[in-house]
Structures are given as C-alpha cells and as structure tokens.
C-alpha cells in the first residue's frame, strides 16, 4: 500500500514541478518552456531542461519524506526512549555503564550507592 501511495505521490510532485515550478523558472529565465531546453552534439539531442525537472522533483520528494516522515518518527522514537526506565547508569570512577542497582562497579570495583528506585536497592534495604 505504501508503495502505491509513494508512486502516486511521485506522480503528483512530478506534475507539480512540470506544470507550476518549471514555468516559473522559465519565466524568470525568459524561455517559454524550460523542460524543452536542450543542446545538440553531432545531431544528438540532450534534454537538460527535462533533467533539471527531474532533479527538482527528486529534491521536493526528498524534502517531504524527510520533514513529514523521518523527522517526526525520529522525534517519536526519542520521546519513547526518554520515557523508558533507565536500567543502567554511569560509574563515577571509570565512566562505564553498570546496572542501576549495582553496589560495586564490575570494571573498576568502585563502591557505588544503589539508586533508591531499583528493585535490588529496595530488596537490600529490607534485609
């Protein structure tokens, strides 16, 4: 389904560039139809205007995908990650990640105070 919607969206953007953006660029440049600009070499026709249309289409689609799909999804994942409970913390001596309820660092064996919210710390306090 997403593929079909993507293809249809690509066609809409292509028509937008061909029918609105290209005539605006052509009006600024003084040419009546920007997409038909070409040069010839040894009787071969190179349509650079059509290529520029396709590049503009690609850039618009890229911007839409980035700003309306990738960026919001990234923000949503960051928010979900922030809401997760921290299971590890940083050792103040060696700066490695250790479990949140640890009383000693497994790397440098520094004495740590367990965080009060962890189940290990709650069990140790009850003893």
MOPAC internal coordinates of N, CA, C and O (Angstrom, degrees):
PM7 1SCF
backbone

  N    0.0000 0     0.00 0     0.00 0    0    0    0
  C    1.4429 1     0.00 0     0.00 0    1    0    0
  C    1.5307 1   110.40 1     0.00 0    2    1    0
  O    1.2310 1   120.69 1   135.60 1    3    2    1
  N    1.3443 1   116.28 1   -44.40 1    3    2    1
  C    1.4605 1   119.94 1  -179.25 1    5    3    2
  C    1.5274 1   110.88 1   -62.97 1    6    5    3
  O    1.2310 1   120.69 1   144.80 1    7    6    5
  N    1.3212 1   116.29 1   -35.20 1    7    6    5
  C    1.4663 1   119.86 1   178.98 1    9    7    6
  C    1.5283 1   110.91 1   -64.38 1   10    9    7
  O    1.2310 1   120.37 1   135.94 1   11   10    9
  N    1.3221 1   116.89 1   -44.06 1   11   10    9
  C    1.4680 1   121.48 1  -179.80 1   13   11   10
  C    1.5237 1   110.21 1   -64.22 1   14   13   11
  O    1.2310 1   120.37 1   136.85 1   15   14   13
  N    1.3282 1   116.90 1   -43.15 1   15   14   13
  C    1.4593 1   120.38 1   178.40 1   17   15   14
  C    1.5254 1   110.03 1   -64.70 1   18   17   15
  O    1.2310 1   120.40 1   140.04 1   19   18   17
  N    1.3465 1   116.84 1   -39.96 1   19   18   17
  C    1.4604 1   120.91 1   177.84 1   21   19   18
  C    1.5150 1   112.80 1   -62.39 1   22   21   19
  O    1.2310 1   120.30 1   138.48 1   23   22   21
  N    1.3284 1   117.03 1   -41.52 1   23   22   21
  C    1.4695 1   120.82 1   178.31 1   25   23   22
  C    1.5252 1   110.27 1   -66.15 1   26   25   23
  O    1.2310 1   120.20 1   137.13 1   27   26   25
  N    1.3243 1   117.23 1   -42.87 1   27   26   25
  C    1.4648 1   120.77 1   178.76 1   29   27   26
  C    1.5334 1   110.20 1   -64.62 1   30   29   27
  O    1.2310 1   120.38 1   139.90 1   31   30   29
  N    1.3166 1   116.88 1   -40.10 1   31   30   29
  C    1.4634 1   120.75 1   177.98 1   33   31   30
  C    1.5233 1   109.93 1   -64.39 1   34   33   31
  O    1.2310 1   120.15 1   139.85 1   35   34   33
  N    1.3200 1   117.32 1   -40.15 1   35   34   33
  C    1.4632 1   121.05 1   176.70 1   37   35   34
  C    1.5203 1   111.68 1   -61.09 1   38   37   35
  O    1.2310 1   120.32 1   140.67 1   39   38   37
  N    1.3193 1   116.99 1   -39.33 1   39   38   37
  C    1.4663 1   120.62 1   178.66 1   41   39   38
  C    1.5312 1   110.71 1   -67.09 1   42   41   39
  O    1.2310 1   120.39 1   140.94 1   43   42   41
  N    1.3244 1   116.86 1   -39.06 1   43   42   41
  C    1.4649 1   120.57 1   178.95 1   45   43   42
  C    1.5251 1   110.04 1   -65.19 1   46   45   43
  O    1.2310 1   120.18 1   134.99 1   47   46   45
  N    1.3167 1   117.25 1   -45.01 1   47   46   45
  C    1.4633 1   121.07 1   179.51 1   49   47   46
  C    1.5257 1   110.27 1   -65.30 1   50   49   47
  O    1.2310 1   120.29 1   140.58 1   51   50   49
  N    1.3137 1   117.05 1   -39.42 1   51   50   49
  C    1.4655 1   120.87 1   178.06 1   53   51   50
  C    1.5324 1   110.84 1   -61.35 1   54   53   51
  O    1.2310 1   120.80 1   136.58 1   55   54   53
  N    1.3208 1   116.07 1   -43.42 1   55   54   53
  C    1.4649 1   119.81 1   177.46 1   57   55   54
  C    1.5276 1   110.97 1   -66.50 1   58   57   55
  O    1.2310 1   120.08 1   141.58 1   59   58   57
  N    1.3187 1   117.45 1   -38.42 1   59   58   57
  C    1.4624 1   121.82 1   177.13 1   61   59   58
  C    1.5233 1   110.84 1   -59.52 1   62   61   59
  O    1.2310 1   120.71 1   134.02 1   63   62   61
  N    1.3137 1   116.25 1   -45.98 1   63   62   61
  C    1.4693 1   120.05 1   179.75 1   65   63   62
  C    1.5256 1   110.48 1   -67.00 1   66   65   63
  O    1.2310 1   120.65 1   134.23 1   67   66   65
  N    1.3303 1   116.36 1   -45.77 1   67   66   65
  C    1.4675 1   120.90 1  -177.26 1   69   67   66
  C    1.5275 1   112.10 1   -65.28 1   70   69   67
  O    1.2310 1   120.00 1   140.16 1   71   70   69
  N    1.3375 1   117.60 1   -39.84 1   71   70   69
  C    1.4600 1   120.72 1  -172.44 1   73   71   70
  C    1.5262 1   114.61 1   -95.84 1   74   73   71
  O    1.2310 1   119.36 1   157.23 1   75   74   73
  N    1.3305 1   118.83 1   -22.77 1   75   74   73
  C    1.4568 1   120.40 1  -177.54 1   77   75   74
  C    1.5283 1   113.65 1  -118.81 1   78   77   75
  O    1.2310 1   120.14 1   129.50 1   79   78   77
  N    1.3027 1   117.34 1   -50.50 1   79   78   77
  C    1.4627 1   120.37 1  -175.26 1   81   79   78
  C    1.5290 1   111.33 1   -70.96 1   82   81   79
  O    1.2310 1   120.31 1   131.65 1   83   82   81
  N    1.3221 1   117.01 1   -48.35 1   83   82   81
  C    1.4667 1   120.36 1  -178.49 1   85   83   82
  C    1.5232 1   112.60 1   -60.25 1   86   85   83
  O    1.2310 1   118.49 1   135.25 1   87   86   85
  N    1.3421 1   120.49 1   -44.75 1   87   86   85
  C    1.4662 1   118.96 1   176.93 1   89   87   86
  C    1.5312 1   112.92 1   -62.08 1   90   89   87
  O    1.2310 1   120.19 1   146.24 1   91   90   89
  N    1.3402 1   117.25 1   -33.76 1   91   90   89
  C    1.4628 1   119.43 1   176.75 1   93   91   90
  C    1.5317 1   110.86 1   -65.58 1   94   93   91
  O    1.2310 1   120.31 1   135.42 1   95   94   93
  N    1.3153 1   117.01 1   -44.58 1   95   94   93
  C    1.4687 1   120.49 1   177.85 1   97   95   94
  C    1.5227 1   110.10 1   -64.52 1   98   97   95
  O    1.2310 1   120.49 1   140.35 1   99   98   97
  N    1.3257 1   116.67 1   -39.65 1   99   98   97
  C    1.4673 1   120.74 1   179.33 1  101   99   98
  C    1.5232 1   110.89 1   -65.98 1  102  101   99
  O    1.2310 1   119.94 1   142.80 1  103  102  101
  N    1.3166 1   117.72 1   -37.20 1  103  102  101
  C    1.4648 1   120.01 1   179.11 1  105  103  102
  C    1.5208 1   110.77 1   -66.01 1  106  105  103
  O    1.2310 1   120.36 1   142.46 1  107  106  105
  N    1.3149 1   116.91 1   -37.54 1  107  106  105
  C    1.4619 1   120.36 1   177.31 1  109  107  106
  C    1.5250 1   110.26 1   -67.94 1  110  109  107
  O    1.2310 1   120.85 1   139.48 1  111  110  109
  N    1.3237 1   115.97 1   -40.52 1  111  110  109
  C    1.4656 1   120.89 1  -179.09 1  113  111  110
  C    1.5186 1   113.67 1   -80.47 1  114  113  111
  O    1.2310 1   119.65 1   166.73 1  115  114  113
  N    1.3121 1   118.28 1   -13.27 1  115  114  113
  C    1.4593 1   121.44 1   177.92 1  117  115  114
  C    1.5151 1   114.20 1    88.27 1  118  117  115
  O    1.2310 1   119.36 1  -171.95 1  119  118  117
  N    1.2990 1   118.83 1     8.05 1  119  118  117
  C    1.4666 1   122.21 1   178.11 1  121  119  118
  C    1.5214 1   108.84 1  -101.34 1  122  121  119
  O    1.2310 1   119.70 1   -38.11 1  123  122  121
  N    1.3287 1   118.19 1   141.89 1  123  122  121
  C    1.4646 1   119.60 1  -177.58 1  125  123  122
  C    1.5282 1   113.95 1   -71.21 1  126  125  123
  O    1.2310 1   119.50 1   144.45 1  127  126  125
  N    1.3323 1   118.55 1   -35.55 1  127  126  125
  C    1.4680 1   120.89 1  -178.64 1  129  127  126
  C    1.5226 1   108.65 1  -137.40 1  130  129  127
  O    1.2310 1   121.05 1   -78.51 1  131  130  129
  N    1.2951 1   115.60 1   101.49 1  131  130  129
  C    1.4566 1   121.99 1  -175.68 1  133  131  130
  C    1.5308 1   112.26 1   -63.40 1  134  133  131
  O    1.2310 1   120.09 1   144.97 1  135  134  133
  N    1.3240 1   117.43 1   -35.03 1  135  134  133
  C    1.4627 1   120.27 1  -176.00 1  137  135  134
  C    1.5208 1   112.66 1   -69.05 1  138  137  135
  O    1.2310 1   119.62 1   161.17 1  139  138  137
  N    1.3207 1   118.32 1   -18.83 1  139  138  137
  C    1.4605 1   121.13 1  -178.84 1  141  139  138
  C    1.5305 1   112.97 1   -95.13 1  142  141  139
  O    1.2310 1   119.74 1  -170.29 1  143  142  141
  N    1.3257 1   118.10 1     9.71 1  143  142  141
  C    1.4550 1   120.18 1   177.89 1  145  143  142
  C    1.5223 1   109.35 1   -69.35 1  146  145  143
  O    1.2310 1   120.95 1   -42.78 1  147  146  145
  N    1.3201 1   115.78 1   137.22 1  147  146  145
  C    1.4646 1   120.04 1  -178.94 1  149  147  146
  C    1.5217 1   109.19 1  -155.20 1  150  149  147
  O    1.2310 1   121.56 1   -13.19 1  151  150  149
  N    1.3206 1   114.61 1   166.81 1  151  150  149
  C    1.4585 1   121.13 1   169.21 1  153  151  150
  C    1.5217 1   107.13 1  -134.85 1  154  153  151
  O    1.2310 1   120.79 1   -23.12 1  155  154  153
  N    1.3010 1   116.09 1   156.88 1  155  154  153
  C    1.4627 1   120.19 1  -178.00 1  157  155  154
  C    1.5190 1   110.45 1  -118.39 1  158  157  155
  O    1.2310 1   121.63 1   -36.04 1  159  158  157
  N    1.3077 1   114.49 1   143.96 1  159  158  157
  C    1.4593 1   123.26 1   174.18 1  161  159  158
  C    1.5193 1   106.48 1  -136.62 1  162  161  159
  O    1.2310 1   121.03 1   -63.05 1  163  162  161
  N    1.3375 1   115.64 1   116.95 1  163  162  161
  C    1.4755 1   121.18 1  -179.15 1  165  163  162
  C    1.5271 1   111.81 1    52.67 1  166  165  163
  O    1.2310 1   120.14 1  -133.10 1  167  166  165
  N    1.2969 1   117.34 1    46.90 1  167  166  165
  C    1.4661 1   125.83 1   177.69 1  169  167  166
  C    1.5285 1   113.11 1    66.07 1  170  169  167
  O    1.2310 1   119.91 1  -162.29 1  171  170  169
  N    1.3335 1   117.77 1    17.71 1  171  170  169
  C    1.4689 1   122.10 1   173.67 1  173  171  170
  C    1.5219 1   108.11 1  -103.58 1  174  173  171
  O    1.2310 1   121.15 1   -46.45 1  175  174  173
  N    1.3222 1   115.40 1   133.55 1  175  174  173
  C    1.4576 1   121.40 1  -176.55 1  177  175  174
  C    1.5315 1   109.87 1   -97.78 1  178  177  175
  O    1.2310 1   120.24 1   -54.46 1  179  178  177
  N    1.3447 1   117.15 1   125.54 1  179  178  177
  C    1.4520 1   123.42 1   178.03 1  181  179  178
  C    1.5268 1   108.39 1  -112.06 1  182  181  179
  O    1.2310 1   121.08 1   -68.98 1  183  182  181
  N    1.3583 1   115.54 1   111.02 1  183  182  181
  C    1.4633 1   121.74 1  -176.96 1  185  183  182
  C    1.5350 1   109.71 1   -87.22 1  186  185  183
  O    1.2310 1   120.29 1   -97.43 1  187  186  185
  N    1.3171 1   117.05 1    82.57 1  187  186  185
  C    1.4606 1   119.31 1   179.85 1  189  187  186
  C    1.5257 1   111.75 1   -75.27 1  190  189  187
  O    1.2310 1   119.55 1   156.13 1  191  190  189
  N    1.2944 1   118.47 1   -23.87 1  191  190  189
  C    1.4665 1   121.03 1   175.79 1  193  191  190
  C    1.5140 1   111.09 1   -65.86 1  194  193  191
  O    1.2310 1   119.88 1   138.38 1  195  194  193
  N    1.3162 1   117.84 1   -41.62 1  195  194  193
  C    1.4598 1   122.18 1   177.43 1  197  195  194
  C    1.5349 1   110.32 1   -65.88 1  198  197  195
  O    1.2310 1   120.68 1   141.44 1  199  198  197
  N    1.3228 1   116.31 1   -38.56 1  199  198  197
  C    1.4617 1   120.07 1   177.38 1  201  199  198
  C    1.5323 1   110.57 1   -63.23 1  202  201  199
  O    1.2310 1   120.06 1   137.81 1  203  202  201
  N    1.3104 1   117.48 1   -42.19 1  203  202  201
  C    1.4656 1   121.10 1   178.39 1  205  203  202
  C    1.5347 1   110.36 1   -63.78 1  206  205  203
  O    1.2310 1   120.18 1   142.85 1  207  206  205
  N    1.3264 1   117.25 1   -37.15 1  207  206  205
  C    1.4682 1   120.76 1   174.54 1  209  207  206
  C    1.5244 1   111.02 1   -58.52 1  210  209  207
  O    1.2310 1   120.55 1   134.41 1  211  210  209
  N    1.3195 1   116.55 1   -45.59 1  211  210  209
  C    1.4603 1   120.73 1  -178.46 1  213  211  210
  C    1.5242 1   111.27 1   -67.49 1  214  213  211
  O    1.2310 1   119.77 1   143.83 1  215  214  213
  N    1.3202 1   118.05 1   -36.17 1  215  214  213
  C    1.4643 1   121.04 1   177.26 1  217  215  214
  C    1.5254 1   110.05 1   -65.59 1  218  217  215
  O    1.2310 1   120.02 1   137.04 1  219  218  217
  N    1.3164 1   117.56 1   -42.96 1  219  218  217
  C    1.4770 1   121.00 1   178.15 1  221  219  218
  C    1.5263 1   109.77 1   -63.49 1  222  221  219
  O    1.2310 1   119.83 1   138.48 1  223  222  221
  N    1.3245 1   117.93 1   -41.52 1  223  222  221
  C    1.4631 1   122.21 1   177.28 1  225  223  222
  C    1.5204 1   110.64 1   -59.95 1  226  225  223
  O    1.2310 1   120.65 1   133.37 1  227  226  225
  N    1.3290 1   116.37 1   -46.63 1  227  226  225
  C    1.4553 1   121.03 1   179.42 1  229  227  226
  C    1.5282 1   111.22 1   -60.84 1  230  229  227
  O    1.2310 1   119.88 1   135.92 1  231  230  229
  N    1.3251 1   117.84 1   -44.08 1  231  230  229
  C    1.4587 1   121.11 1  -178.58 1  233  231  230
  C    1.5307 1   111.84 1   -65.33 1  234  233  231
  O    1.2310 1   120.23 1   142.23 1  235  234  233
  N    1.3212 1   117.16 1   -37.77 1  235  234  233
  C    1.4662 1   120.14 1   177.92 1  237  235  234
  C    1.5277 1   110.39 1   -66.54 1  238  237  235
  O    1.2310 1   120.26 1   135.08 1  239  238  237
  N    1.3382 1   117.10 1   -44.92 1  239  238  237
  C    1.4686 1   120.62 1   178.59 1  241  239  238
  C    1.5282 1   109.95 1   -62.96 1  242  241  239
  O    1.2310 1   120.32 1   138.49 1  243  242  241
  N    1.3194 1   117.00 1   -41.51 1  243  242  241
  C    1.4578 1   121.13 1   178.19 1  245  243  242
  C    1.5236 1   111.23 1   -60.97 1  246  245  243
  O    1.2310 1   120.05 1   136.42 1  247  246  245
  N    1.3118 1   117.50 1   -43.58 1  247  246  245
  C    1.4642 1   121.34 1   179.41 1  249  247  246
  C    1.5222 1   111.01 1   -65.02 1  250  249  247
  O    1.2310 1   120.15 1   137.68 1  251  250  249
  N    1.3265 1   117.32 1   -42.32 1  251  250  249
  C    1.4672 1   120.80 1   179.80 1  253  251  250
  C    1.5283 1   110.40 1   -64.08 1  254  253  251
  O    1.2310 1   120.05 1   134.74 1  255  254  253
  N    1.3165 1   117.51 1   -45.26 1  255  254  253
  C    1.4638 1   120.01 1   179.59 1  257  255  254
  C    1.5235 1   110.58 1   -63.09 1  258  257  255
  O    1.2310 1   120.37 1   139.12 1  259  258  257
  N    1.3211 1   116.90 1   -40.88 1  259  258  257
  C    1.4650 1   119.88 1  -179.06 1  261  259  258
  C    1.5298 1   111.45 1   -66.93 1  262  261  259
  O    1.2310 1   120.47 1   129.49 1  263  262  261
  N    1.3353 1   116.70 1   -50.51 1  263  262  261
  C    1.4607 1   119.69 1  -173.66 1  265  263  262
  C    1.5237 1   114.37 1   -78.94 1  266  265  263
  O    1.2310 1   119.54 1   154.76 1  267  266  265
  N    1.3358 1   118.49 1   -25.24 1  267  266  265
  C    1.4584 1   119.90 1  -176.94 1  269  267  266
  C    1.5201 1   114.01 1  -109.22 1  270  269  267
  O    1.2310 1   119.48 1   171.26 1  271  270  269
  N    1.3378 1   118.59 1    -8.74 1  271  270  269
  C    1.4671 1   120.64 1   178.50 1  273  271  270
  C    1.5243 1   110.28 1  -122.64 1  274  273  271
  O    1.2310 1   120.25 1   118.67 1  275  274  273
  N    1.3126 1   117.12 1   -61.33 1  275  274  273
  C    1.4575 1   121.17 1  -172.47 1  277  275  274
  C    1.5250 1   112.89 1   -68.21 1  278  277  275
  O    1.2310 1   119.40 1   132.16 1  279  278  277
  N    1.2993 1   118.75 1   -47.84 1  279  278  277
  C    1.4594 1   121.97 1  -177.99 1  281  279  278
  C    1.5327 1   112.44 1   -63.90 1  282  281  279
  O    1.2310 1   118.98 1   131.51 1  283  282  281
  N    1.3500 1   119.55 1   -48.49 1  283  282  281
  C    1.4747 1   118.68 1   177.61 1  285  283  282
  C    1.5330 1   112.78 1   -63.31 1  286  285  283
  O    1.2310 1   120.23 1   142.81 1  287  286  285
  N    1.3329 1   117.16 1   -37.19 1  287  286  285
  C    1.4568 1   119.90 1   178.73 1  289  287  286
  C    1.5232 1   110.80 1   -65.58 1  290  289  287
  O    1.2310 1   120.29 1   140.43 1  291  290  289
  N    1.2997 1   117.05 1   -39.57 1  291  290  289
  C    1.4607 1   121.62 1   177.58 1  293  291  290
  C    1.5225 1   110.85 1   -63.60 1  294  293  291
  O    1.2310 1   120.25 1   135.99 1  295  294  293
  N    1.3201 1   117.13 1   -44.01 1  295  294  293
  C    1.4697 1   121.16 1   177.76 1  297  295  294
  C    1.5287 1   110.84 1   -62.68 1  298  297  295
  O    1.2310 1   120.34 1   139.90 1  299  298  297
  N    1.3280 1   116.96 1   -40.10 1  299  298  297
  C    1.4617 1   121.34 1   179.62 1  301  299  298
  C    1.5221 1   110.65 1   -65.37 1  302  301  299
  O    1.2310 1   119.88 1   137.63 1  303  302  301
  N    1.3193 1   117.84 1   -42.37 1  303  302  301
  C    1.4608 1   121.15 1   178.61 1  305  303  302
  C    1.5224 1   111.37 1   -66.49 1  306  305  303
  O    1.2310 1   120.05 1   141.48 1  307  306  305
  N    1.3338 1   117.51 1   -38.52 1  307  306  305
  C    1.4588 1   120.83 1   176.47 1  309  307  306
  C    1.5246 1   111.15 1   -63.06 1  310  309  307
  O    1.2310 1   120.38 1   138.63 1  311  310  309
  N    1.3142 1   116.88 1   -41.37 1  311  310  309
  C    1.4627 1   121.27 1   178.98 1  313  311  310
  C    1.5323 1   110.54 1   -65.45 1  314  313  311
  O    1.2310 1   120.25 1   139.33 1  315  314  313
  N    1.3295 1   117.12 1   -40.67 1  315  314  313
  C    1.4617 1   120.61 1   178.67 1  317  315  314
  C    1.5258 1   110.26 1   -66.53 1  318  317  315
  O    1.2310 1   120.00 1   141.22 1  319  318  317
  N    1.3119 1   117.60 1   -38.78 1  319  318  317
  C    1.4551 1   121.57 1   179.50 1  321  319  318
  C    1.5286 1   110.71 1   -67.32 1  322  321  319
  O    1.2310 1   120.27 1   142.69 1  323  322  321
  N    1.3212 1   117.09 1   -37.31 1  323  322  321
  C    1.4617 1   121.65 1   178.26 1  325  323  322
  C    1.5221 1   111.27 1   -65.12 1  326  325  323
  O    1.2310 1   120.59 1   145.99 1  327  326  325
  N    1.3362 1   116.47 1   -34.01 1  327  326  325
  C    1.4582 1   120.70 1  -177.32 1  329  327  326
  C    1.5219 1   112.70 1   -79.37 1  330  329  327
  O    1.2310 1   119.79 1   164.97 1  331  330  329
  N    1.3332 1   118.01 1   -15.03 1  331  330  329
  C    1.4546 1   120.59 1   178.06 1  333  331  330
  C    1.5217 1   109.67 1   -66.87 1  334  333  331
  O    1.2310 1   121.41 1   -30.77 1  335  334  333
  N    1.3037 1   114.90 1   149.23 1  335  334  333
  C    1.4460 1   119.60 1   177.35 1  337  335  334
  C    1.5246 1   108.63 1   -75.72 1  338  337  335
  O    1.2310 1   120.24 1   -41.96 1  339  338  337
  N    1.3121 1   117.15 1   138.04 1  339  338  337
  C    1.4601 1   121.02 1  -179.88 1  341  339  338
  C    1.5233 1   109.01 1   -73.90 1  342  341  339
  O    1.2310 1   120.21 1   -54.11 1  343  342  341
  N    1.3177 1   117.20 1   125.89 1  343  342  341
  C    1.4515 1   121.56 1   178.29 1  345  343  342
  C    1.5189 1   111.63 1  -102.25 1  346  345  343
  O    1.2310 1   120.43 1   168.66 1  347  346  345
  N    1.3190 1   116.78 1   -11.34 1  347  346  345
  C    1.4524 1   121.06 1   178.93 1  349  347  346
  C    1.5183 1   109.74 1  -133.45 1  350  349  347
  O    1.2310 1   121.34 1   -20.84 1  351  350  349
  N    1.3180 1   115.04 1   159.16 1  351  350  349
  C    1.4495 1   121.01 1   175.71 1  353  351  350
  C    1.5199 1   108.00 1  -141.07 1  354  353  351
  O    1.2310 1   120.80 1    -6.46 1  355  354  353
  N    1.3030 1   116.08 1   173.54 1  355  354  353
  C    1.4484 1   121.17 1  -176.10 1  357  355  354
  C    1.5247 1   110.34 1   -97.12 1  358  357  355
  O    1.2310 1   120.77 1   -44.95 1  359  358  357
  N    1.3367 1   116.14 1   135.05 1  359  358  357
  C    1.4649 1   120.69 1   175.43 1  361  359  358
  C    1.5287 1   107.89 1   -72.67 1  362  361  359
  O    1.2310 1   119.70 1   -48.99 1  363  362  361
  N    1.3516 1   118.18 1   131.01 1  363  362  361
  C    1.4623 1   119.38 1  -177.98 1  365  363  362
  C    1.5286 1   113.51 1   -70.41 1  366  365  363
  O    1.2310 1   119.99 1   160.47 1  367  366  365
  N    1.3308 1   117.63 1   -19.53 1  367  366  365
  C    1.4656 1   120.92 1  -178.62 1  369  367  366
  C    1.5238 1   112.41 1   -85.62 1  370  369  367
  O    1.2310 1   120.43 1   125.45 1  371  370  369
  N    1.3471 1   116.78 1   -54.55 1  371  370  369
  C    1.4762 1   119.56 1  -173.79 1  373  371  370
  C    1.5255 1   113.22 1  -107.36 1  374  373  371
  O    1.2310 1   119.98 1   175.65 1  375  374  373
  N    1.3286 1   117.65 1    -4.35 1  375  374  373
  C    1.4690 1   124.53 1   175.93 1  377  375  374
  C    1.5292 1   113.57 1    63.06 1  378  377  375
  O    1.2310 1   120.04 1  -151.41 1  379  378  377
  N    1.3322 1   117.53 1    28.59 1  379  378  377
  C    1.4615 1   120.97 1   174.03 1  381  379  378
  C    1.5215 1   108.53 1   -97.21 1  382  381  379
  O    1.2310 1   120.73 1   -16.92 1  383  382  381
  N    1.3196 1   116.20 1   163.08 1  383  382  381
  C    1.4589 1   121.52 1   179.57 1  385  383  382
  C    1.5246 1   109.38 1   -83.16 1  386  385  383
  O    1.2310 1   120.57 1   -51.58 1  387  386  385
  N    1.3285 1   116.51 1   128.42 1  387  386  385
  C    1.4604 1   122.72 1   177.20 1  389  387  386
  C    1.5213 1   107.90 1  -127.73 1  390  389  387
  O    1.2310 1   119.33 1   -21.98 1  391  390  389
  N    1.3369 1   118.88 1   158.02 1  391  390  389
  C    1.4676 1   120.11 1   177.76 1  393  391  390
  C    1.5265 1   111.09 1   -58.31 1  394  393  391
  O    1.2310 1   120.73 1   -32.06 1  395  394  393
  N    1.2924 1   116.22 1   147.94 1  395  394  393
  C    1.4692 1   121.40 1  -174.03 1  397  395  394
  C    1.5211 1   112.26 1   -62.83 1  398  397  395
  O    1.2310 1   119.33 1   148.14 1  399  398  397
  N    1.3133 1   118.88 1   -31.86 1  399  398  397
  C    1.4574 1   121.34 1  -178.01 1  401  399  398
  C    1.5167 1   114.04 1   -92.56 1  402  401  399
  O    1.2310 1   119.61 1  -174.00 1  403  402  401
  N    1.3061 1   118.35 1     6.00 1  403  402  401
  C    1.4682 1   121.01 1  -176.42 1  405  403  402
  C    1.5185 1   111.15 1   -67.96 1  406  405  403
  O    1.2310 1   121.99 1   -35.30 1  407  406  405
  N    1.3689 1   113.79 1   144.70 1  407  406  405
  C    1.4638 1   119.16 1   176.66 1  409  407  406
  C    1.5254 1   110.94 1  -102.35 1  410  409  407
  O    1.2310 1   120.42 1   165.75 1  411  410  409
  N    1.3269 1   116.81 1   -14.25 1  411  410  409
  C    1.4597 1   122.81 1   176.67 1  413  411  410
  C    1.5116 1   109.30 1  -139.79 1  414  413  411
  O    1.2310 1   120.65 1   -37.00 1  415  414  413
  N    1.3301 1   116.35 1   143.00 1  415  414  413
  C    1.4673 1   121.18 1   177.57 1  417  415  414
  C    1.5229 1   108.73 1   -72.95 1  418  417  415
  O    1.2310 1   120.27 1   -45.87 1  419  418  417
  N    1.3236 1   117.08 1   134.13 1  419  418  417
  C    1.4563 1   120.13 1  -178.35 1  421  419  418
  C    1.5326 1   112.45 1   -77.05 1  422  421  419
  O    1.2310 1   119.73 1   170.51 1  423  422  421
  N    1.3177 1   118.11 1    -9.49 1  423  422  421
  C    1.4581 1   121.23 1  -179.36 1  425  423  422
  C    1.5253 1   112.03 1  -101.44 1  426  425  423
  O    1.2310 1   119.99 1   130.17 1  427  426  425
  N    1.3369 1   117.62 1   -49.83 1  427  426  425
  C    1.4698 1   120.42 1  -175.74 1  429  427  426
  C    1.5250 1   112.14 1  -108.76 1  430  429  427
  O    1.2310 1   119.77 1   178.67 1  431  430  429
  N    1.3038 1   118.05 1    -1.33 1  431  430  429
  C    1.4704 1   126.82 1  -178.77 1  433  431  430
  C    1.5190 1   114.01 1    56.36 1  434  433  431
  O    1.2310 1   120.35 1  -153.56 1  435  434  433
  N    1.3274 1   116.93 1    26.44 1  435  434  433
  C    1.4649 1   120.01 1   177.18 1  437  435  434
  C    1.5181 1   109.56 1   -70.36 1  438  437  435
  O    1.2310 1   120.47 1   -35.39 1  439  438  437
  N    1.3074 1   116.70 1   144.61 1  439  438  437
  C    1.4583 1   122.74 1   177.58 1  441  439  438
  C    1.5269 1   108.75 1   -70.18 1  442  441  439
  O    1.2310 1   120.04 1   -50.87 1  443  442  441
  N    1.3290 1   117.52 1   129.13 1  443  442  441
  C    1.4618 1   123.08 1  -179.52 1  445  443  442
  C    1.5176 1   108.98 1  -121.17 1  446  445  443
  O    1.2310 1   120.55 1   -30.54 1  447  446  445
  N    1.2991 1   116.55 1   149.46 1  447  446  445
  C    1.4551 1   119.92 1   171.52 1  449  447  446
  C    1.5159 1   107.46 1   -94.86 1  450  449  447
  O    1.2310 1   120.06 1   -57.03 1  451  450  449
  N    1.3335 1   117.49 1   122.97 1  451  450  449
  C    1.4649 1   119.28 1  -178.39 1  453  451  450
  C    1.5227 1   110.71 1   -66.21 1  454  453  451
  O    1.2310 1   121.49 1   -32.21 1  455  454  453
  N    1.3142 1   114.75 1   147.79 1  455  454  453
  C    1.4655 1   119.69 1   178.29 1  457  455  454
  C    1.5191 1   108.97 1   -71.37 1  458  457  455
  O    1.2310 1   119.26 1   -40.34 1  459  458  457
  N    1.3272 1   119.02 1   139.66 1  459  458  457
  C    1.4699 1   121.55 1  -174.09 1  461  459  458
  C    1.5227 1   114.53 1   -67.40 1  462  461  459
  O    1.2310 1   118.99 1   158.76 1  463  462  461
  N    1.3246 1   119.53 1   -21.24 1  463  462  461
  C    1.4631 1   121.10 1  -175.91 1  465  463  462
  C    1.5169 1   113.20 1   -85.19 1  466  465  463
  O    1.2310 1   119.06 1   169.37 1  467  466  465
  N    1.3185 1   119.40 1   -10.63 1  467  466  465
  C    1.4584 1   121.56 1  -174.59 1  469  467  466
  C    1.5218 1   110.61 1   -81.02 1  470  469  467
  O    1.2310 1   119.57 1   -30.86 1  471  470  469
  N    1.3399 1   118.42 1   149.14 1  471  470  469
  C    1.4718 1   121.36 1  -179.67 1  473  471  470
  C    1.5228 1   111.69 1   -62.93 1  474  473  471
  O    1.2310 1   119.23 1   145.10 1  475  474  473
  N    1.3249 1   119.07 1   -34.90 1  475  474  473
  C    1.4570 1   121.69 1   179.65 1  477  475  474
  C    1.5162 1   111.17 1   -64.00 1  478  477  475
  O    1.2310 1   120.75 1   137.03 1  479  478  477
  N    1.3276 1   116.17 1   -42.97 1  479  478  477
  C    1.4554 1   120.26 1   179.36 1  481  479  478
  C    1.5181 1   111.00 1   -66.67 1  482  481  479
  O    1.2310 1   119.78 1   142.76 1  483  482  481
  N    1.3228 1   118.03 1   -37.24 1  483  482  481
  C    1.4541 1   121.59 1   179.24 1  485  483  482
  C    1.5253 1   110.42 1   -67.35 1  486  485  483
  O    1.2310 1   120.22 1   140.55 1  487  486  485
  N    1.3391 1   117.18 1   -39.45 1  487  486  485
  C    1.4705 1   121.46 1   178.91 1  489  487  486
  C    1.5071 1   111.59 1   -68.26 1  490  489  487
  O    1.2310 1   119.70 1   142.26 1  491  490  489
  N    1.3323 1   118.17 1   -37.74 1  491  490  489
  C    1.4562 1   122.12 1   179.66 1  493  491  490
  C    1.5309 1   110.08 1   -69.27 1  494  493  491
  O    1.2310 1   119.38 1   144.30 1  495  494  493
  N    1.3034 1   118.79 1   -35.70 1  495  494  493
  C    1.4624 1   122.19 1  -179.73 1  497  495  494
  C    1.5300 1   110.76 1   -70.94 1  498  497  495
  O    1.2310 1   119.81 1   149.68 1  499  498  497
  N    1.3224 1   117.98 1   -30.32 1  499  498  497
  C    1.4626 1   121.75 1  -178.74 1  501  499  498
  C    1.5124 1   111.52 1   -74.84 1  502  501  499
  O    1.2310 1   119.56 1   156.89 1  503  502  501
  N    1.3313 1   118.44 1   -23.11 1  503  502  501
  C    1.4578 1   121.40 1  -178.61 1  505  503  502
  C    1.4339 1   111.02 1   -73.50 1  506  505  503
  O    1.2310 1   120.10 1   180.00 1  507  506  505

